[in-house]
Amino acid sequence: MTDLYRLNDIRFLYVDKVALTLPSLSVKTGKITALIGPNGCGKSTLLNMLAFLDSPQQGSINFKGETVRTKKQLQALRKRVGLLTQKPYMLRGTVADNLKLALKLHSVPKLLWQNKINEVLNRLDAIHLLNQQANTLSGGQLQKAALARALINDPEVLLLDEPFSYLDQAANNMLEEFIQDYSASTRNLIFSTHNRLQGLALADEVITLINGSQVQTPLLNLFHGHLDNHIFNTGKLSVVLTGDIEGCRHISIDPHEIVLSKEPFCSSIRNQYPGRVTSISEEMGKVRVNISAGEIFQALITFEALHDLKLQLGDEVWVNFKSNSIVTF
Ligand SMILES: Nc1ncnc2c1ncn2[C@@H]1O[C@H](COP(=O)(O)OP(=O)(O)OP(=O)(O)O)[C@@H](O)[C@H]1O
């Protein structure tokens, strides 16, 4: 199946500051894709590019097999995607007025407007906002109204930039359900979040960005620090690395690669740290255990392992991982 997007050799700059460097990046068709990474890593910049609002200074974007070359193409493609920006902006007038304008810009016959507006607002449980002035909406209501606007023309791709930012628990749950239902309808959805666990839990595919580059790690157990002679020092603990590594600034350890034990291992594992269990929760059929051991580690273990270890909150436990399970960048 053709990729939804294929980006090649991309460089995006704000004046002379490089915001994105992506040698090759693909987004699969019919999936929920999460774009995760810390503040300032380039998520919004990438989403604006995927919405065809901004073009990179270098490289090419291919959408559904079509390589974008001209301004005319960009303008046409903009209409095929829906973007919910991080800080949505609505024009003066009611929510309905804003939705009508979105329909008008897509040349939808007037006859269909009311039905479409009611349908999209009902879908988001927001029909009560229909006649509310846009400038009186709360942060969460504005988010819903803007999501309705992004959805109303049934886009081929829905792009959501940090959609959970201003939501209370109920609205957060509603949006999570919306995203999960969206996947069932085989539409394409890409959302950005700095909440790694939310991204991992909701998405089929995850794209992780650090400092404008894609990294092949889920960013769990991500630690920053300095490398000195195969010892990576985070300031709170020292981690032994092996192999030919030069000047890395970050390490991450896959939570599946962390082995927990009640006693220290007498084995070749070089990285062993005593800690204390700070939380235990179920996650996607496994058990996530957080351990405070200098740094906070997250381990994903089986229910059998939890049972065998008889782990409880507050228990002392050893965090163990092999040097070759550490990703450096
Ligand atoms: N208009 C702009 N002019 C100059 N620099 C910008 C501009 N917009 C973003 N940047 C810079 O580009 C980098 C990427 O920003 P971007 O907004 O894409 O990151 P982000 O991952 O979406 O961040 P956040 O999670 O805080 O929204 C940052 O260093 C940011 O300061």
The ligand as an ORCA input file, in Angstrom:
! r2SCAN-3c Opt
* xyz 0 1
  N       7.928     31.159     13.858
  C       9.081     30.728     14.348
  N      10.205     31.474     14.229
  C      11.391     31.044     14.703
  N      11.564     29.869     15.330
  C      10.482     29.083     15.481
  C       9.189     29.474     15.004
  N       8.315     28.485     15.288
  C       9.027     27.528     15.919
  N      10.310     27.884     16.030
  C      11.402     27.105     16.642
  O      11.487     25.870     15.941
  C      11.664     24.782     16.841
  C      10.528     23.778     16.676
  O       9.332     24.402     17.129
  P       7.933     23.660     17.117
  O       6.889     24.650     17.514
  O       7.761     22.985     15.813
  O       8.156     22.565     18.254
  P       7.073     21.690     19.043
  O       7.670     20.332     19.188
  O       5.740     21.777     18.391
  O       7.052     22.408     20.441
  P       5.863     22.484     21.556
  O       5.678     21.083     22.084
  O       6.423     23.406     22.581
  O       4.653     23.017     20.861
  C      11.745     25.385     18.227
  O      13.103     25.547     18.561
  C      11.080     26.739     18.083
  O      11.637     27.682     18.976
*
